[in-house]
Every structure is written in C-alpha cells, then in structure tokens.
Amino acid sequence: MSLTGMQIFKYLPGAKKAEGTNCKQCGCPTCMAFALKLAKQQVAIEKCPHIPSELKEMFCEASKIQQHEIKLSHTLVTGGENVMYRHDKTFVNRTVIAVWLDSDDKDFDKKLEQISNYEIERIGEKFKVDAIYLTGKNLETATKKVEAKSIAAISEIAPYSIVKGKDFETIEKSSQQALAQNKKDIILELEYGNKRLQDIVEELTLIRRAAIIKRYEPFTYPVMVKIPRDMDTLQIAASASVLLCRYASIIVLPFFNEAILSTLFTLRQNIYTNPQKPLQVEAKVYEFNEPDKNAPVLLTTNFALTYFAVAAELESLPFGSYLVVTPSDGMSVLTAWSADKFTAELVARSVKNFELAQKVNTRKIIIPGLLAHMRDELQEAMPEWEIITGTIEACQIPEFLKNG
C-alpha cells in the first residue's frame, strides 16, 4: 500500500526533533509539508538530504507499479488497478468485453458488421463491444477491418505480448521469461480449459493479490480469460459475470450474443462506478414530449438510476410532462431523505429557483410514493402548490397519470 504523509513524517528529522528539522533544503517550509507532498508524489524523495535509508527502501517498495496499463487502441486501455476492492478507493479501467472472431471465417465481414452495429444505452451511457479477439491466418487484414470500425483488435500480432499459462504457476513462469526478454507491454492469458469456475476465480484472485498487495512484478499486468466455446449461453453469461467481478481485465466471449452483452454491460456499469461519486444528473426541470402549461408535474432526486427510470416512463406517454429533479448529491429518494438531502425546505427552494410557477398553470406536484410521509411537511413548505403522493415504482407512473 502507498505510504501516507504521517507514515513518512515519522522518519523525518521534524518528527524526531533531530538535526535538520525544518531545514527547508527540500524546498518545503517544514518536514511535515515535505512528507505530505512526497505522499502525493509531488516532490522527489532525493530532495531531502536527511532521508534515512530505511524510509528510502520503504518508499521505493511502495512506489512500485501494482498493475500496468496496456493500450489496446488509441482510446482503450486495460489494467491500471491499485486496489483489491472498489470500496477501498475505486476501480480504474473497466473490464474489456471482447468477442472471438476467426479471421478465416467466410462470414467474417458480416459478423464484424453485426458486432460494430450493436449498441445499447443505460443511465445515459452508451455501450458497444470493446474489442475483437482475432485468430486464424489473415490477422493483418482482419485487424485493419476491425480497427476501421473503431474497435480494438487483440491478436498475436498486436504491439504487446500475450503471455499464456494453464494455471497460476505456469503463467508465473511465462511472465518471468517475458520479463527476462525485456518485454514491457504484457497481457497475461489465463487458460480456462476444463477447470471449474471457482478454480479460475481462485487463480485470478491470487494473481491480483500478488500484484496489488505484494507488488510482485510477474503478475503486475492485466489478465485475459477466454470463455470456452463448448459452454451454453447461460453458462457463458454466468462465467463472464463472475470473472468480471473477480478479476479478469479482459473477457473474451466465444460468440456474439446481445443478451449476454447487455447483461455484462449492466453489471460492469454498476461495478465500475466510483462509489465515492454516485451517478447523478443535473438538477433542473426536465420536459418530455413538448409539455404545455397544463401538463402534469412530477418530482424526484438527481440519482441517475432513478431519473432514467422515471424519464423512460414519461417519454412513453402520449402527452407531455415535467419532471423536477432536486440537487440530492446523486442519492436515491429514501437515501437522500435519510441524509437530509431531500427536505421540504430544499424542495421548496428548488421549485422556486427553477421558476416552475412560470412554466405551468397547474399547481400540483406529484412526489414519489416512498416519500408519502413527507406530504404534509411539503404542503406546509409550499402552500401555493397541491402535493400529491405518487407511485412507489416508476413503471406504475403511466397508469397513475391515466387514472389521475
């Protein structure tokens, strides 16, 4: 793990009240300031003439790369992780989802076109297949065709080395050999074969642990796993989902399947969202289907998942509507309420700041059913508006408005 400023400071003269305390020769006003900058890698350790050898060794060890980033294309990278679990900090680069294609396949162009045309949108993000894993004899021609579609091509002729191994031990030996040959850009390929999924997960975990915690050089590279071709659709989806969680950097699917891809994209979006920065949308009044001044008005928080769930229902209506989205730090309805990020005062202030009264003639606002207990409080804060308790689930909104 990286050293903190306080851990570094303990070894400096300032902490020990020794000779050289706050000497300023490092360019910082105090030893503490130097320690904090060094922890953030904003200053070189050599700047301090009083650094003990013990701290130099510790800092050198802590500064080792935990997992190298490998460029698969101009816009796609893999690896670069520095924690075992996303809640420790966050995961960095999303697991690459690739599809296996044979460059000698007579239907290669047709299959590539199908893959490149595939796209889904979820919570404001668009997802496509990240890469094509190429095999066969016509790799150069196939690579050009794939890259022309703005998709990364993974193959034996790529500008990085693919190091293969059947298990933890053999992949370690292969990686050591590659490093001895001064190969720098490496992708480790762990063979799935006939092993059980739990065995694959155990090996991936050992590799990730050796890289992140031990900083063991042979394992400090992204790992690719190819799903066997003899699996059925459900087995592929299950295996790929588990590997996405633990700890494959690249997953190669044996064939193109929209259902599998949409499942993996949804799971990946959830896992690779920064837990410290919830997905959120801009707080404002959103308009759907060109609403007039008599259109219904609904209200929710700026949590992206909530917004897009409600927005999808409002877009499907044959008439216009308004959606007031309050600034709630990207929290869901109940979470925002429990954290005092969705209060009557905040809602009233938002409605006023958004100038909602100038947009509509109606004076009715429909609030989420989960906040029914706030109705009277909201009514008191906004006496000029009628507060109506709406539905608990977004999918119930069309029926609710139809009957209302």
C-alpha positions in Angstrom: 0.0 0.0 0.0 1.1 3.6 -0.6 2.7 5.5 2.3 0.7 8.3 3.9 2.1 11.6 4.8 2.1 10.8 8.5 3.9 7.4 7.9 6.6 9.3 6.0 6.8 12.1 8.5 7.7 9.7 11.4 11.1 9.0 9.7 12.0 12.7 9.1 14.0 14.9 11.4 10.9 17.0 12.2 9.3 14.1 13.9 12.4 13.2 15.8 13.4 16.8 16.7 16.8 15.8 15.2 19.4 17.8 13.3 18.0 19.1 10.0 14.5 19.7 11.4 12.6 22.0 9.0 15.8 22.9 7.2 13.9 23.9 4.1 16.6 22.4 1.8 13.9 20.3 0.2 12.1 23.4 -0.9 9.3 22.9 1.6 8.7 25.1 4.7 8.6 22.1 7.1 9.3 18.4 7.3 5.5 17.8 7.5 4.9 19.7 4.3 7.6 17.7 2.6 6.1 14.4 3.9 2.6 15.3 2.6 3.9 16.3 -0.8 6.0 13.1 -1.0 3.0 11.0 -0.2 1.2 12.6 -3.2 4.3 12.2 -5.4 4.6 15.9 -5.9 8.3 16.0 -4.9 11.2 13.7 -5.3 12.5 11.8 -2.3 16.0 12.9 -3.1 15.2 16.5 -2.3 15.6 15.8 1.4 19.3 15.4 2.4 18.3 13.7 5.7 16.2 10.8 4.4 17.1 7.6 6.2 17.9 4.5 4.1 15.0 2.6 5.8 12.5 5.2 4.5 14.1 5.1 1.1 13.6 1.3 0.9 10.0 1.6 2.1 9.2 4.4 -0.3 10.8 2.5 -3.2 8.7 -0.6 -2.4 5.5 1.4 -2.0 6.1 3.2 -5.3 6.2 0.1 -7.4 3.5 -0.2 -10.0 0.7 -2.5 -8.9 -0.8 -3.2 -12.3 0.5 -1.8 -15.6 -1.9 -0.1 -18.0 -1.8 -1.6 -21.5 -3.1 0.3 -24.5 -5.3 -1.9 -26.7 -6.1 1.0 -29.0 -5.9 4.8 -29.1 -8.9 5.1 -26.8 -9.0 1.8 -24.9 -6.7 0.8 -22.1 -6.8 -2.1 -19.6 -5.2 -2.7 -16.3 -4.0 0.1 -14.0 -5.8 -1.2 -10.9 -4.4 -0.4 -7.5 -7.0 -1.8 -5.0 -8.5 -5.3 -4.4 -12.0 -3.9 -3.7 -13.7 -0.9 -5.3 -14.9 0.4 -1.9 -11.2 0.8 -0.8 -10.9 3.6 -3.4 -12.3 2.7 -6.8 -11.6 0.6 -9.8 -9.8 2.4 -12.6 -10.3 0.8 -16.1 -13.4 -1.2 -16.9 -13.1 -4.8 -17.8 -12.8 -5.1 -21.6 -15.6 -7.1 -23.2 -14.3 -8.8 -26.4 -15.8 -11.2 -28.9 -13.9 -14.0 -30.5 -13.7 -14.0 -34.3 -11.9 -16.2 -36.8 -10.1 -14.1 -39.4 -10.5 -17.0 -41.9 -14.3 -17.2 -41.4 -16.1 -16.8 -44.7 -18.7 -14.7 -42.9 -16.1 -12.6 -41.1 -17.3 -9.3 -42.6 -20.9 -10.0 -41.9 -20.2 -10.9 -38.3 -18.0 -7.9 -37.8 -20.7 -5.6 -39.2 -23.2 -7.1 -36.8 -20.9 -6.5 -33.8 -20.0 -3.0 -34.8 -23.6 -2.0 -35.2 -24.6 -3.3 -31.8 -25.1 -0.5 -29.2 -27.2 -0.1 -26.0 -27.8 2.9 -23.8 -28.2 2.7 -20.0 -28.4 5.5 -17.5 -27.1 8.0 -20.0 -24.2 5.9 -21.2 -23.8 4.1 -24.5 -22.1 0.7 -24.7 -20.5 -1.2 -27.6 -18.3 -4.2 -27.9 -14.8 -3.0 -26.8 -12.6 -5.4 -28.7 -12.4 -8.3 -31.1 -10.1 -11.3 -30.3 -8.7 -12.5 -33.6 -7.5 -15.9 -34.5 -6.7 -17.5 -37.9 -4.2 -16.8 -40.7 -5.5 -13.4 -42.0 -4.7 -11.4 -38.9 -3.3 -8.4 -40.6 -6.2 -7.9 -42.9 -8.7 -8.7 -40.2 -7.0 -6.2 -37.8 -7.3 -3.4 -40.3 -11.0 -4.1 -40.8 -11.7 -4.2 -37.0 -9.8 -1.0 -36.3 -11.6 0.7 -39.2 -14.8 0.1 -37.1 -13.2 1.9 -34.1 -12.9 -1.4 -32.2 -9.7 -2.7 -30.6 -8.1 -5.8 -32.2 -6.5 -8.3 -29.9 -4.2 -10.9 -31.5 -0.7 -12.4 -31.7 0.4 -9.5 -34.0 -0.6 -6.8 -31.5 2.1 -4.4 -30.3 2.1 -6.1 -26.9 3.0 -9.6 -25.8 0.3 -12.1 -24.8 1.8 -14.5 -22.2 -0.2 -17.7 -21.7 -0.4 -20.1 -18.8 -2.6 -23.0 -17.8 -2.7 -22.0 -14.1 -1.1 -19.7 -11.5 2.3 -21.5 -11.6 2.7 -21.7 -15.4 1.6 -18.2 -16.1 4.1 -17.0 -13.5 6.9 -18.8 -15.3 5.8 -17.5 -18.7 5.7 -13.9 -17.3 9.1 -14.3 -15.8 10.5 -15.4 -19.1 8.9 -12.5 -20.9 10.4 -10.1 -18.4 13.8 -11.7 -18.8 13.5 -10.9 -22.5 12.9 -7.3 -21.6 9.2 -7.4 -22.8 7.4 -4.5 -21.2 3.8 -4.4 -22.5 2.4 -7.7 -21.4 -1.1 -9.3 -21.2 -1.4 -12.4 -19.1 -3.8 -15.0 -20.6 -5.1 -17.5 -18.1 -6.4 -20.6 -19.7 -10.0 -21.6 -18.7 -9.9 -25.1 -20.2 -11.9 -27.7 -18.3 -11.4 -26.1 -14.9 -14.2 -25.2 -12.6 -15.2 -21.6 -12.4 -14.2 -21.4 -8.8 -10.7 -22.6 -9.6 -10.4 -19.8 -12.2 -11.6 -17.2 -9.7 -9.1 -18.5 -7.1 -6.2 -18.2 -9.6 -7.3 -14.7 -10.7 -7.5 -13.7 -7.0 -4.1 -15.0 -6.3 -2.7 -13.1 -9.3 -4.4 -9.8 -8.3 -3.4 -10.2 -4.7 0.2 -10.8 -5.7 0.1 -7.7 -7.8 -1.8 -5.3 -5.6 -0.5 -6.3 -2.2 2.9 -7.9 -2.9 3.7 -5.8 -6.0 5.1 -9.0 -7.5 6.4 -8.0 -10.9 5.4 -11.1 -12.9 1.8 -10.5 -12.0 1.6 -6.7 -12.3 -0.1 -7.0 -15.7 -3.8 -7.2 -16.9 -5.2 -10.7 -17.2 -7.3 -12.0 -20.1 -9.6 -15.0 -19.9 -11.3 -16.7 -22.9 -14.7 -18.3 -22.2 -14.7 -21.9 -23.7 -16.7 -22.4 -26.9 -18.4 -25.5 -25.7 -20.4 -23.7 -23.0 -24.1 -22.9 -23.5 -25.5 -19.3 -23.3 -26.4 -19.4 -19.6 -23.0 -20.9 -18.6 -21.2 -18.2 -20.6 -23.3 -15.4 -19.0 -22.7 -16.8 -15.5 -19.0 -17.4 -16.0 -18.4 -14.0 -17.6 -20.3 -12.2 -14.8 -18.2 -13.9 -12.1 -15.0 -13.2 -14.0 -15.9 -9.5 -14.4 -16.2 -9.3 -10.6 -13.1 -11.4 -9.9 -10.7 -10.2 -11.5 -10.4 -10.5 -15.3 -9.2 -7.4 -17.1 -10.3 -8.8 -20.5 -13.1 -11.3 -21.0 -13.4 -12.9 -24.5 -16.8 -14.2 -25.3 -16.9 -17.2 -27.8 -19.5 -15.6 -30.0 -21.7 -12.5 -30.3 -24.9 -12.6 -28.2 -26.9 -9.4 -27.5 -28.4 -10.8 -24.3 -25.1 -11.7 -22.8 -23.6 -8.4 -23.7 -26.4 -6.3 -22.3 -26.1 -8.3 -19.0 -22.4 -7.8 -18.8 -22.6 -4.1 -19.6 -25.2 -3.5 -16.9 -23.1 -5.4 -14.3 -19.9 -3.6 -15.4 -21.5 -0.2 -15.2 -22.5 -0.9 -11.6 -19.1 -2.3 -10.5 -17.0 0.4 -12.2 -19.0 3.4 -11.0 -16.9 5.3 -8.4 -18.5 4.5 -5.1 -17.4 8.0 -3.9 -19.1 9.7 -6.8 -22.6 8.4 -7.3 -24.1 8.7 -10.8 -26.2 11.8 -11.0 -27.8 14.1 -13.4 -28.2 17.9 -13.5 -30.8 19.2 -11.0 -33.3 21.2 -13.0 -36.8 20.9 -14.6 -36.9 18.4 -17.4 -39.5 18.5 -20.2 -40.9 15.4 -22.0 -42.9 15.3 -25.2 -43.3 19.1 -25.5 -45.5 19.7 -22.5 -47.9 22.6 -22.3 -48.7 24.7 -19.2 -51.3 22.2 -18.1 -49.0 19.1 -18.2 -48.5 17.0 -15.0 -45.5 17.8 -12.8 -43.5 15.1 -11.0 -40.6 15.3 -8.6 -37.6 13.1 -7.8 -33.9 13.3 -6.8 -30.9 13.6 -9.1 -29.8 10.0 -8.7 -29.2 8.9 -12.3 -30.8 5.5 -12.0 -34.0 7.0 -10.6 -34.0 9.8 -13.1 -33.6 7.5 -16.2 -36.2 5.0 -14.8 -38.8 7.8 -14.4 -37.7 9.5 -17.7 -38.3 6.3 -19.7 -41.9 6.1 -18.4 -42.6 9.8 -19.1 -41.1 9.5 -22.6 -43.5 6.7 -23.4 -46.6 8.8 -22.6 -48.8 10.2 -25.4 -48.8 13.6 -23.7 -46.2 16.0 -22.3 -45.0 16.2 -18.7 -42.5 17.9 -16.4 -40.0 16.3 -14.0 -38.5 18.4 -11.2 -35.1 17.0 -10.3 -33.7 18.2 -6.9 -30.0 18.5 -6.0 -29.5 15.5 -3.8 -25.8 14.6 -4.3 -26.8 11.7 -6.5 -28.7 9.9 -3.8 -31.8 7.8 -4.3 -35.1 9.0 -2.8 -35.0 7.3 0.6 -31.3 7.7 1.0 -31.5 11.4 0.2 -34.3 11.8 2.7 -32.5 10.0 5.5 -29.3 12.1 4.8 -31.3 15.3 4.9 -30.5 15.9 1.2 -34.3 15.8 0.4 -36.1 18.1 2.8 -39.2 20.2 2.4 -37.1 23.4 2.5 -34.8 22.1 -0.2 -37.7 21.1 -2.4 -39.4 24.4 -2.0 -36.2 26.3 -2.7 -35.6 24.2 -5.9 -39.1 24.8 -7.2 -38.7 28.5 -6.6 -35.2 28.6 -8.2 -36.3 26.6 -11.2 -39.1 29.1 -11.7 -41.6 26.3 -12.1 -44.5 28.5 -11.4 -43.8 30.4 -14.7 -43.7 27.2 -16.7 -47.0 25.7 -15.7 -50.6 26.8 -14.9 -51.3 23.7 -12.8 -50.3 24.0 -9.1 -50.0 20.2 -8.4 -46.7 18.3 -7.8 -46.6 14.6 -7.7 -44.0 13.3 -5.2 -42.5 9.7 -5.1 -44.7 7.2 -3.2 -41.8 6.4 -0.9 -42.0 9.9 0.5 -45.7 9.8 1.3 -44.8 10.6 5.0 -43.4 14.0 3.8 -46.6 15.1 2.1 -47.8 17.3 5.0 -44.4 18.8 5.6 -44.0 19.6 1.9 -47.5 21.1 1.8 -46.7 23.4 4.6 -43.4 24.5 2.9 -45.2 25.1 -0.4 -48.8 26.2 0.4 -49.4 27.5 -3.1 -48.9 24.0 -4.5 -51.0 20.9 -4.0 -48.8 18.0 -3.0 -50.0 14.6 -4.4 -48.5 11.3 -3.4 -47.5 9.3 -6.5 -46.3 5.8 -7.1 -43.5 3.7 -5.5 -42.3 2.2 -8.7 -41.5 4.1 -11.9 -43.3 1.5 -14.0 -46.6 2.5 -12.3 -46.5 6.1 -13.4 -48.3 5.8 -16.7 -51.3 4.1 -15.1 -51.3 6.5 -12.2 -51.4 9.6 -14.5 -54.0 7.9 -16.7 -56.3 7.4 -13.8 -55.5 10.7 -12.2 
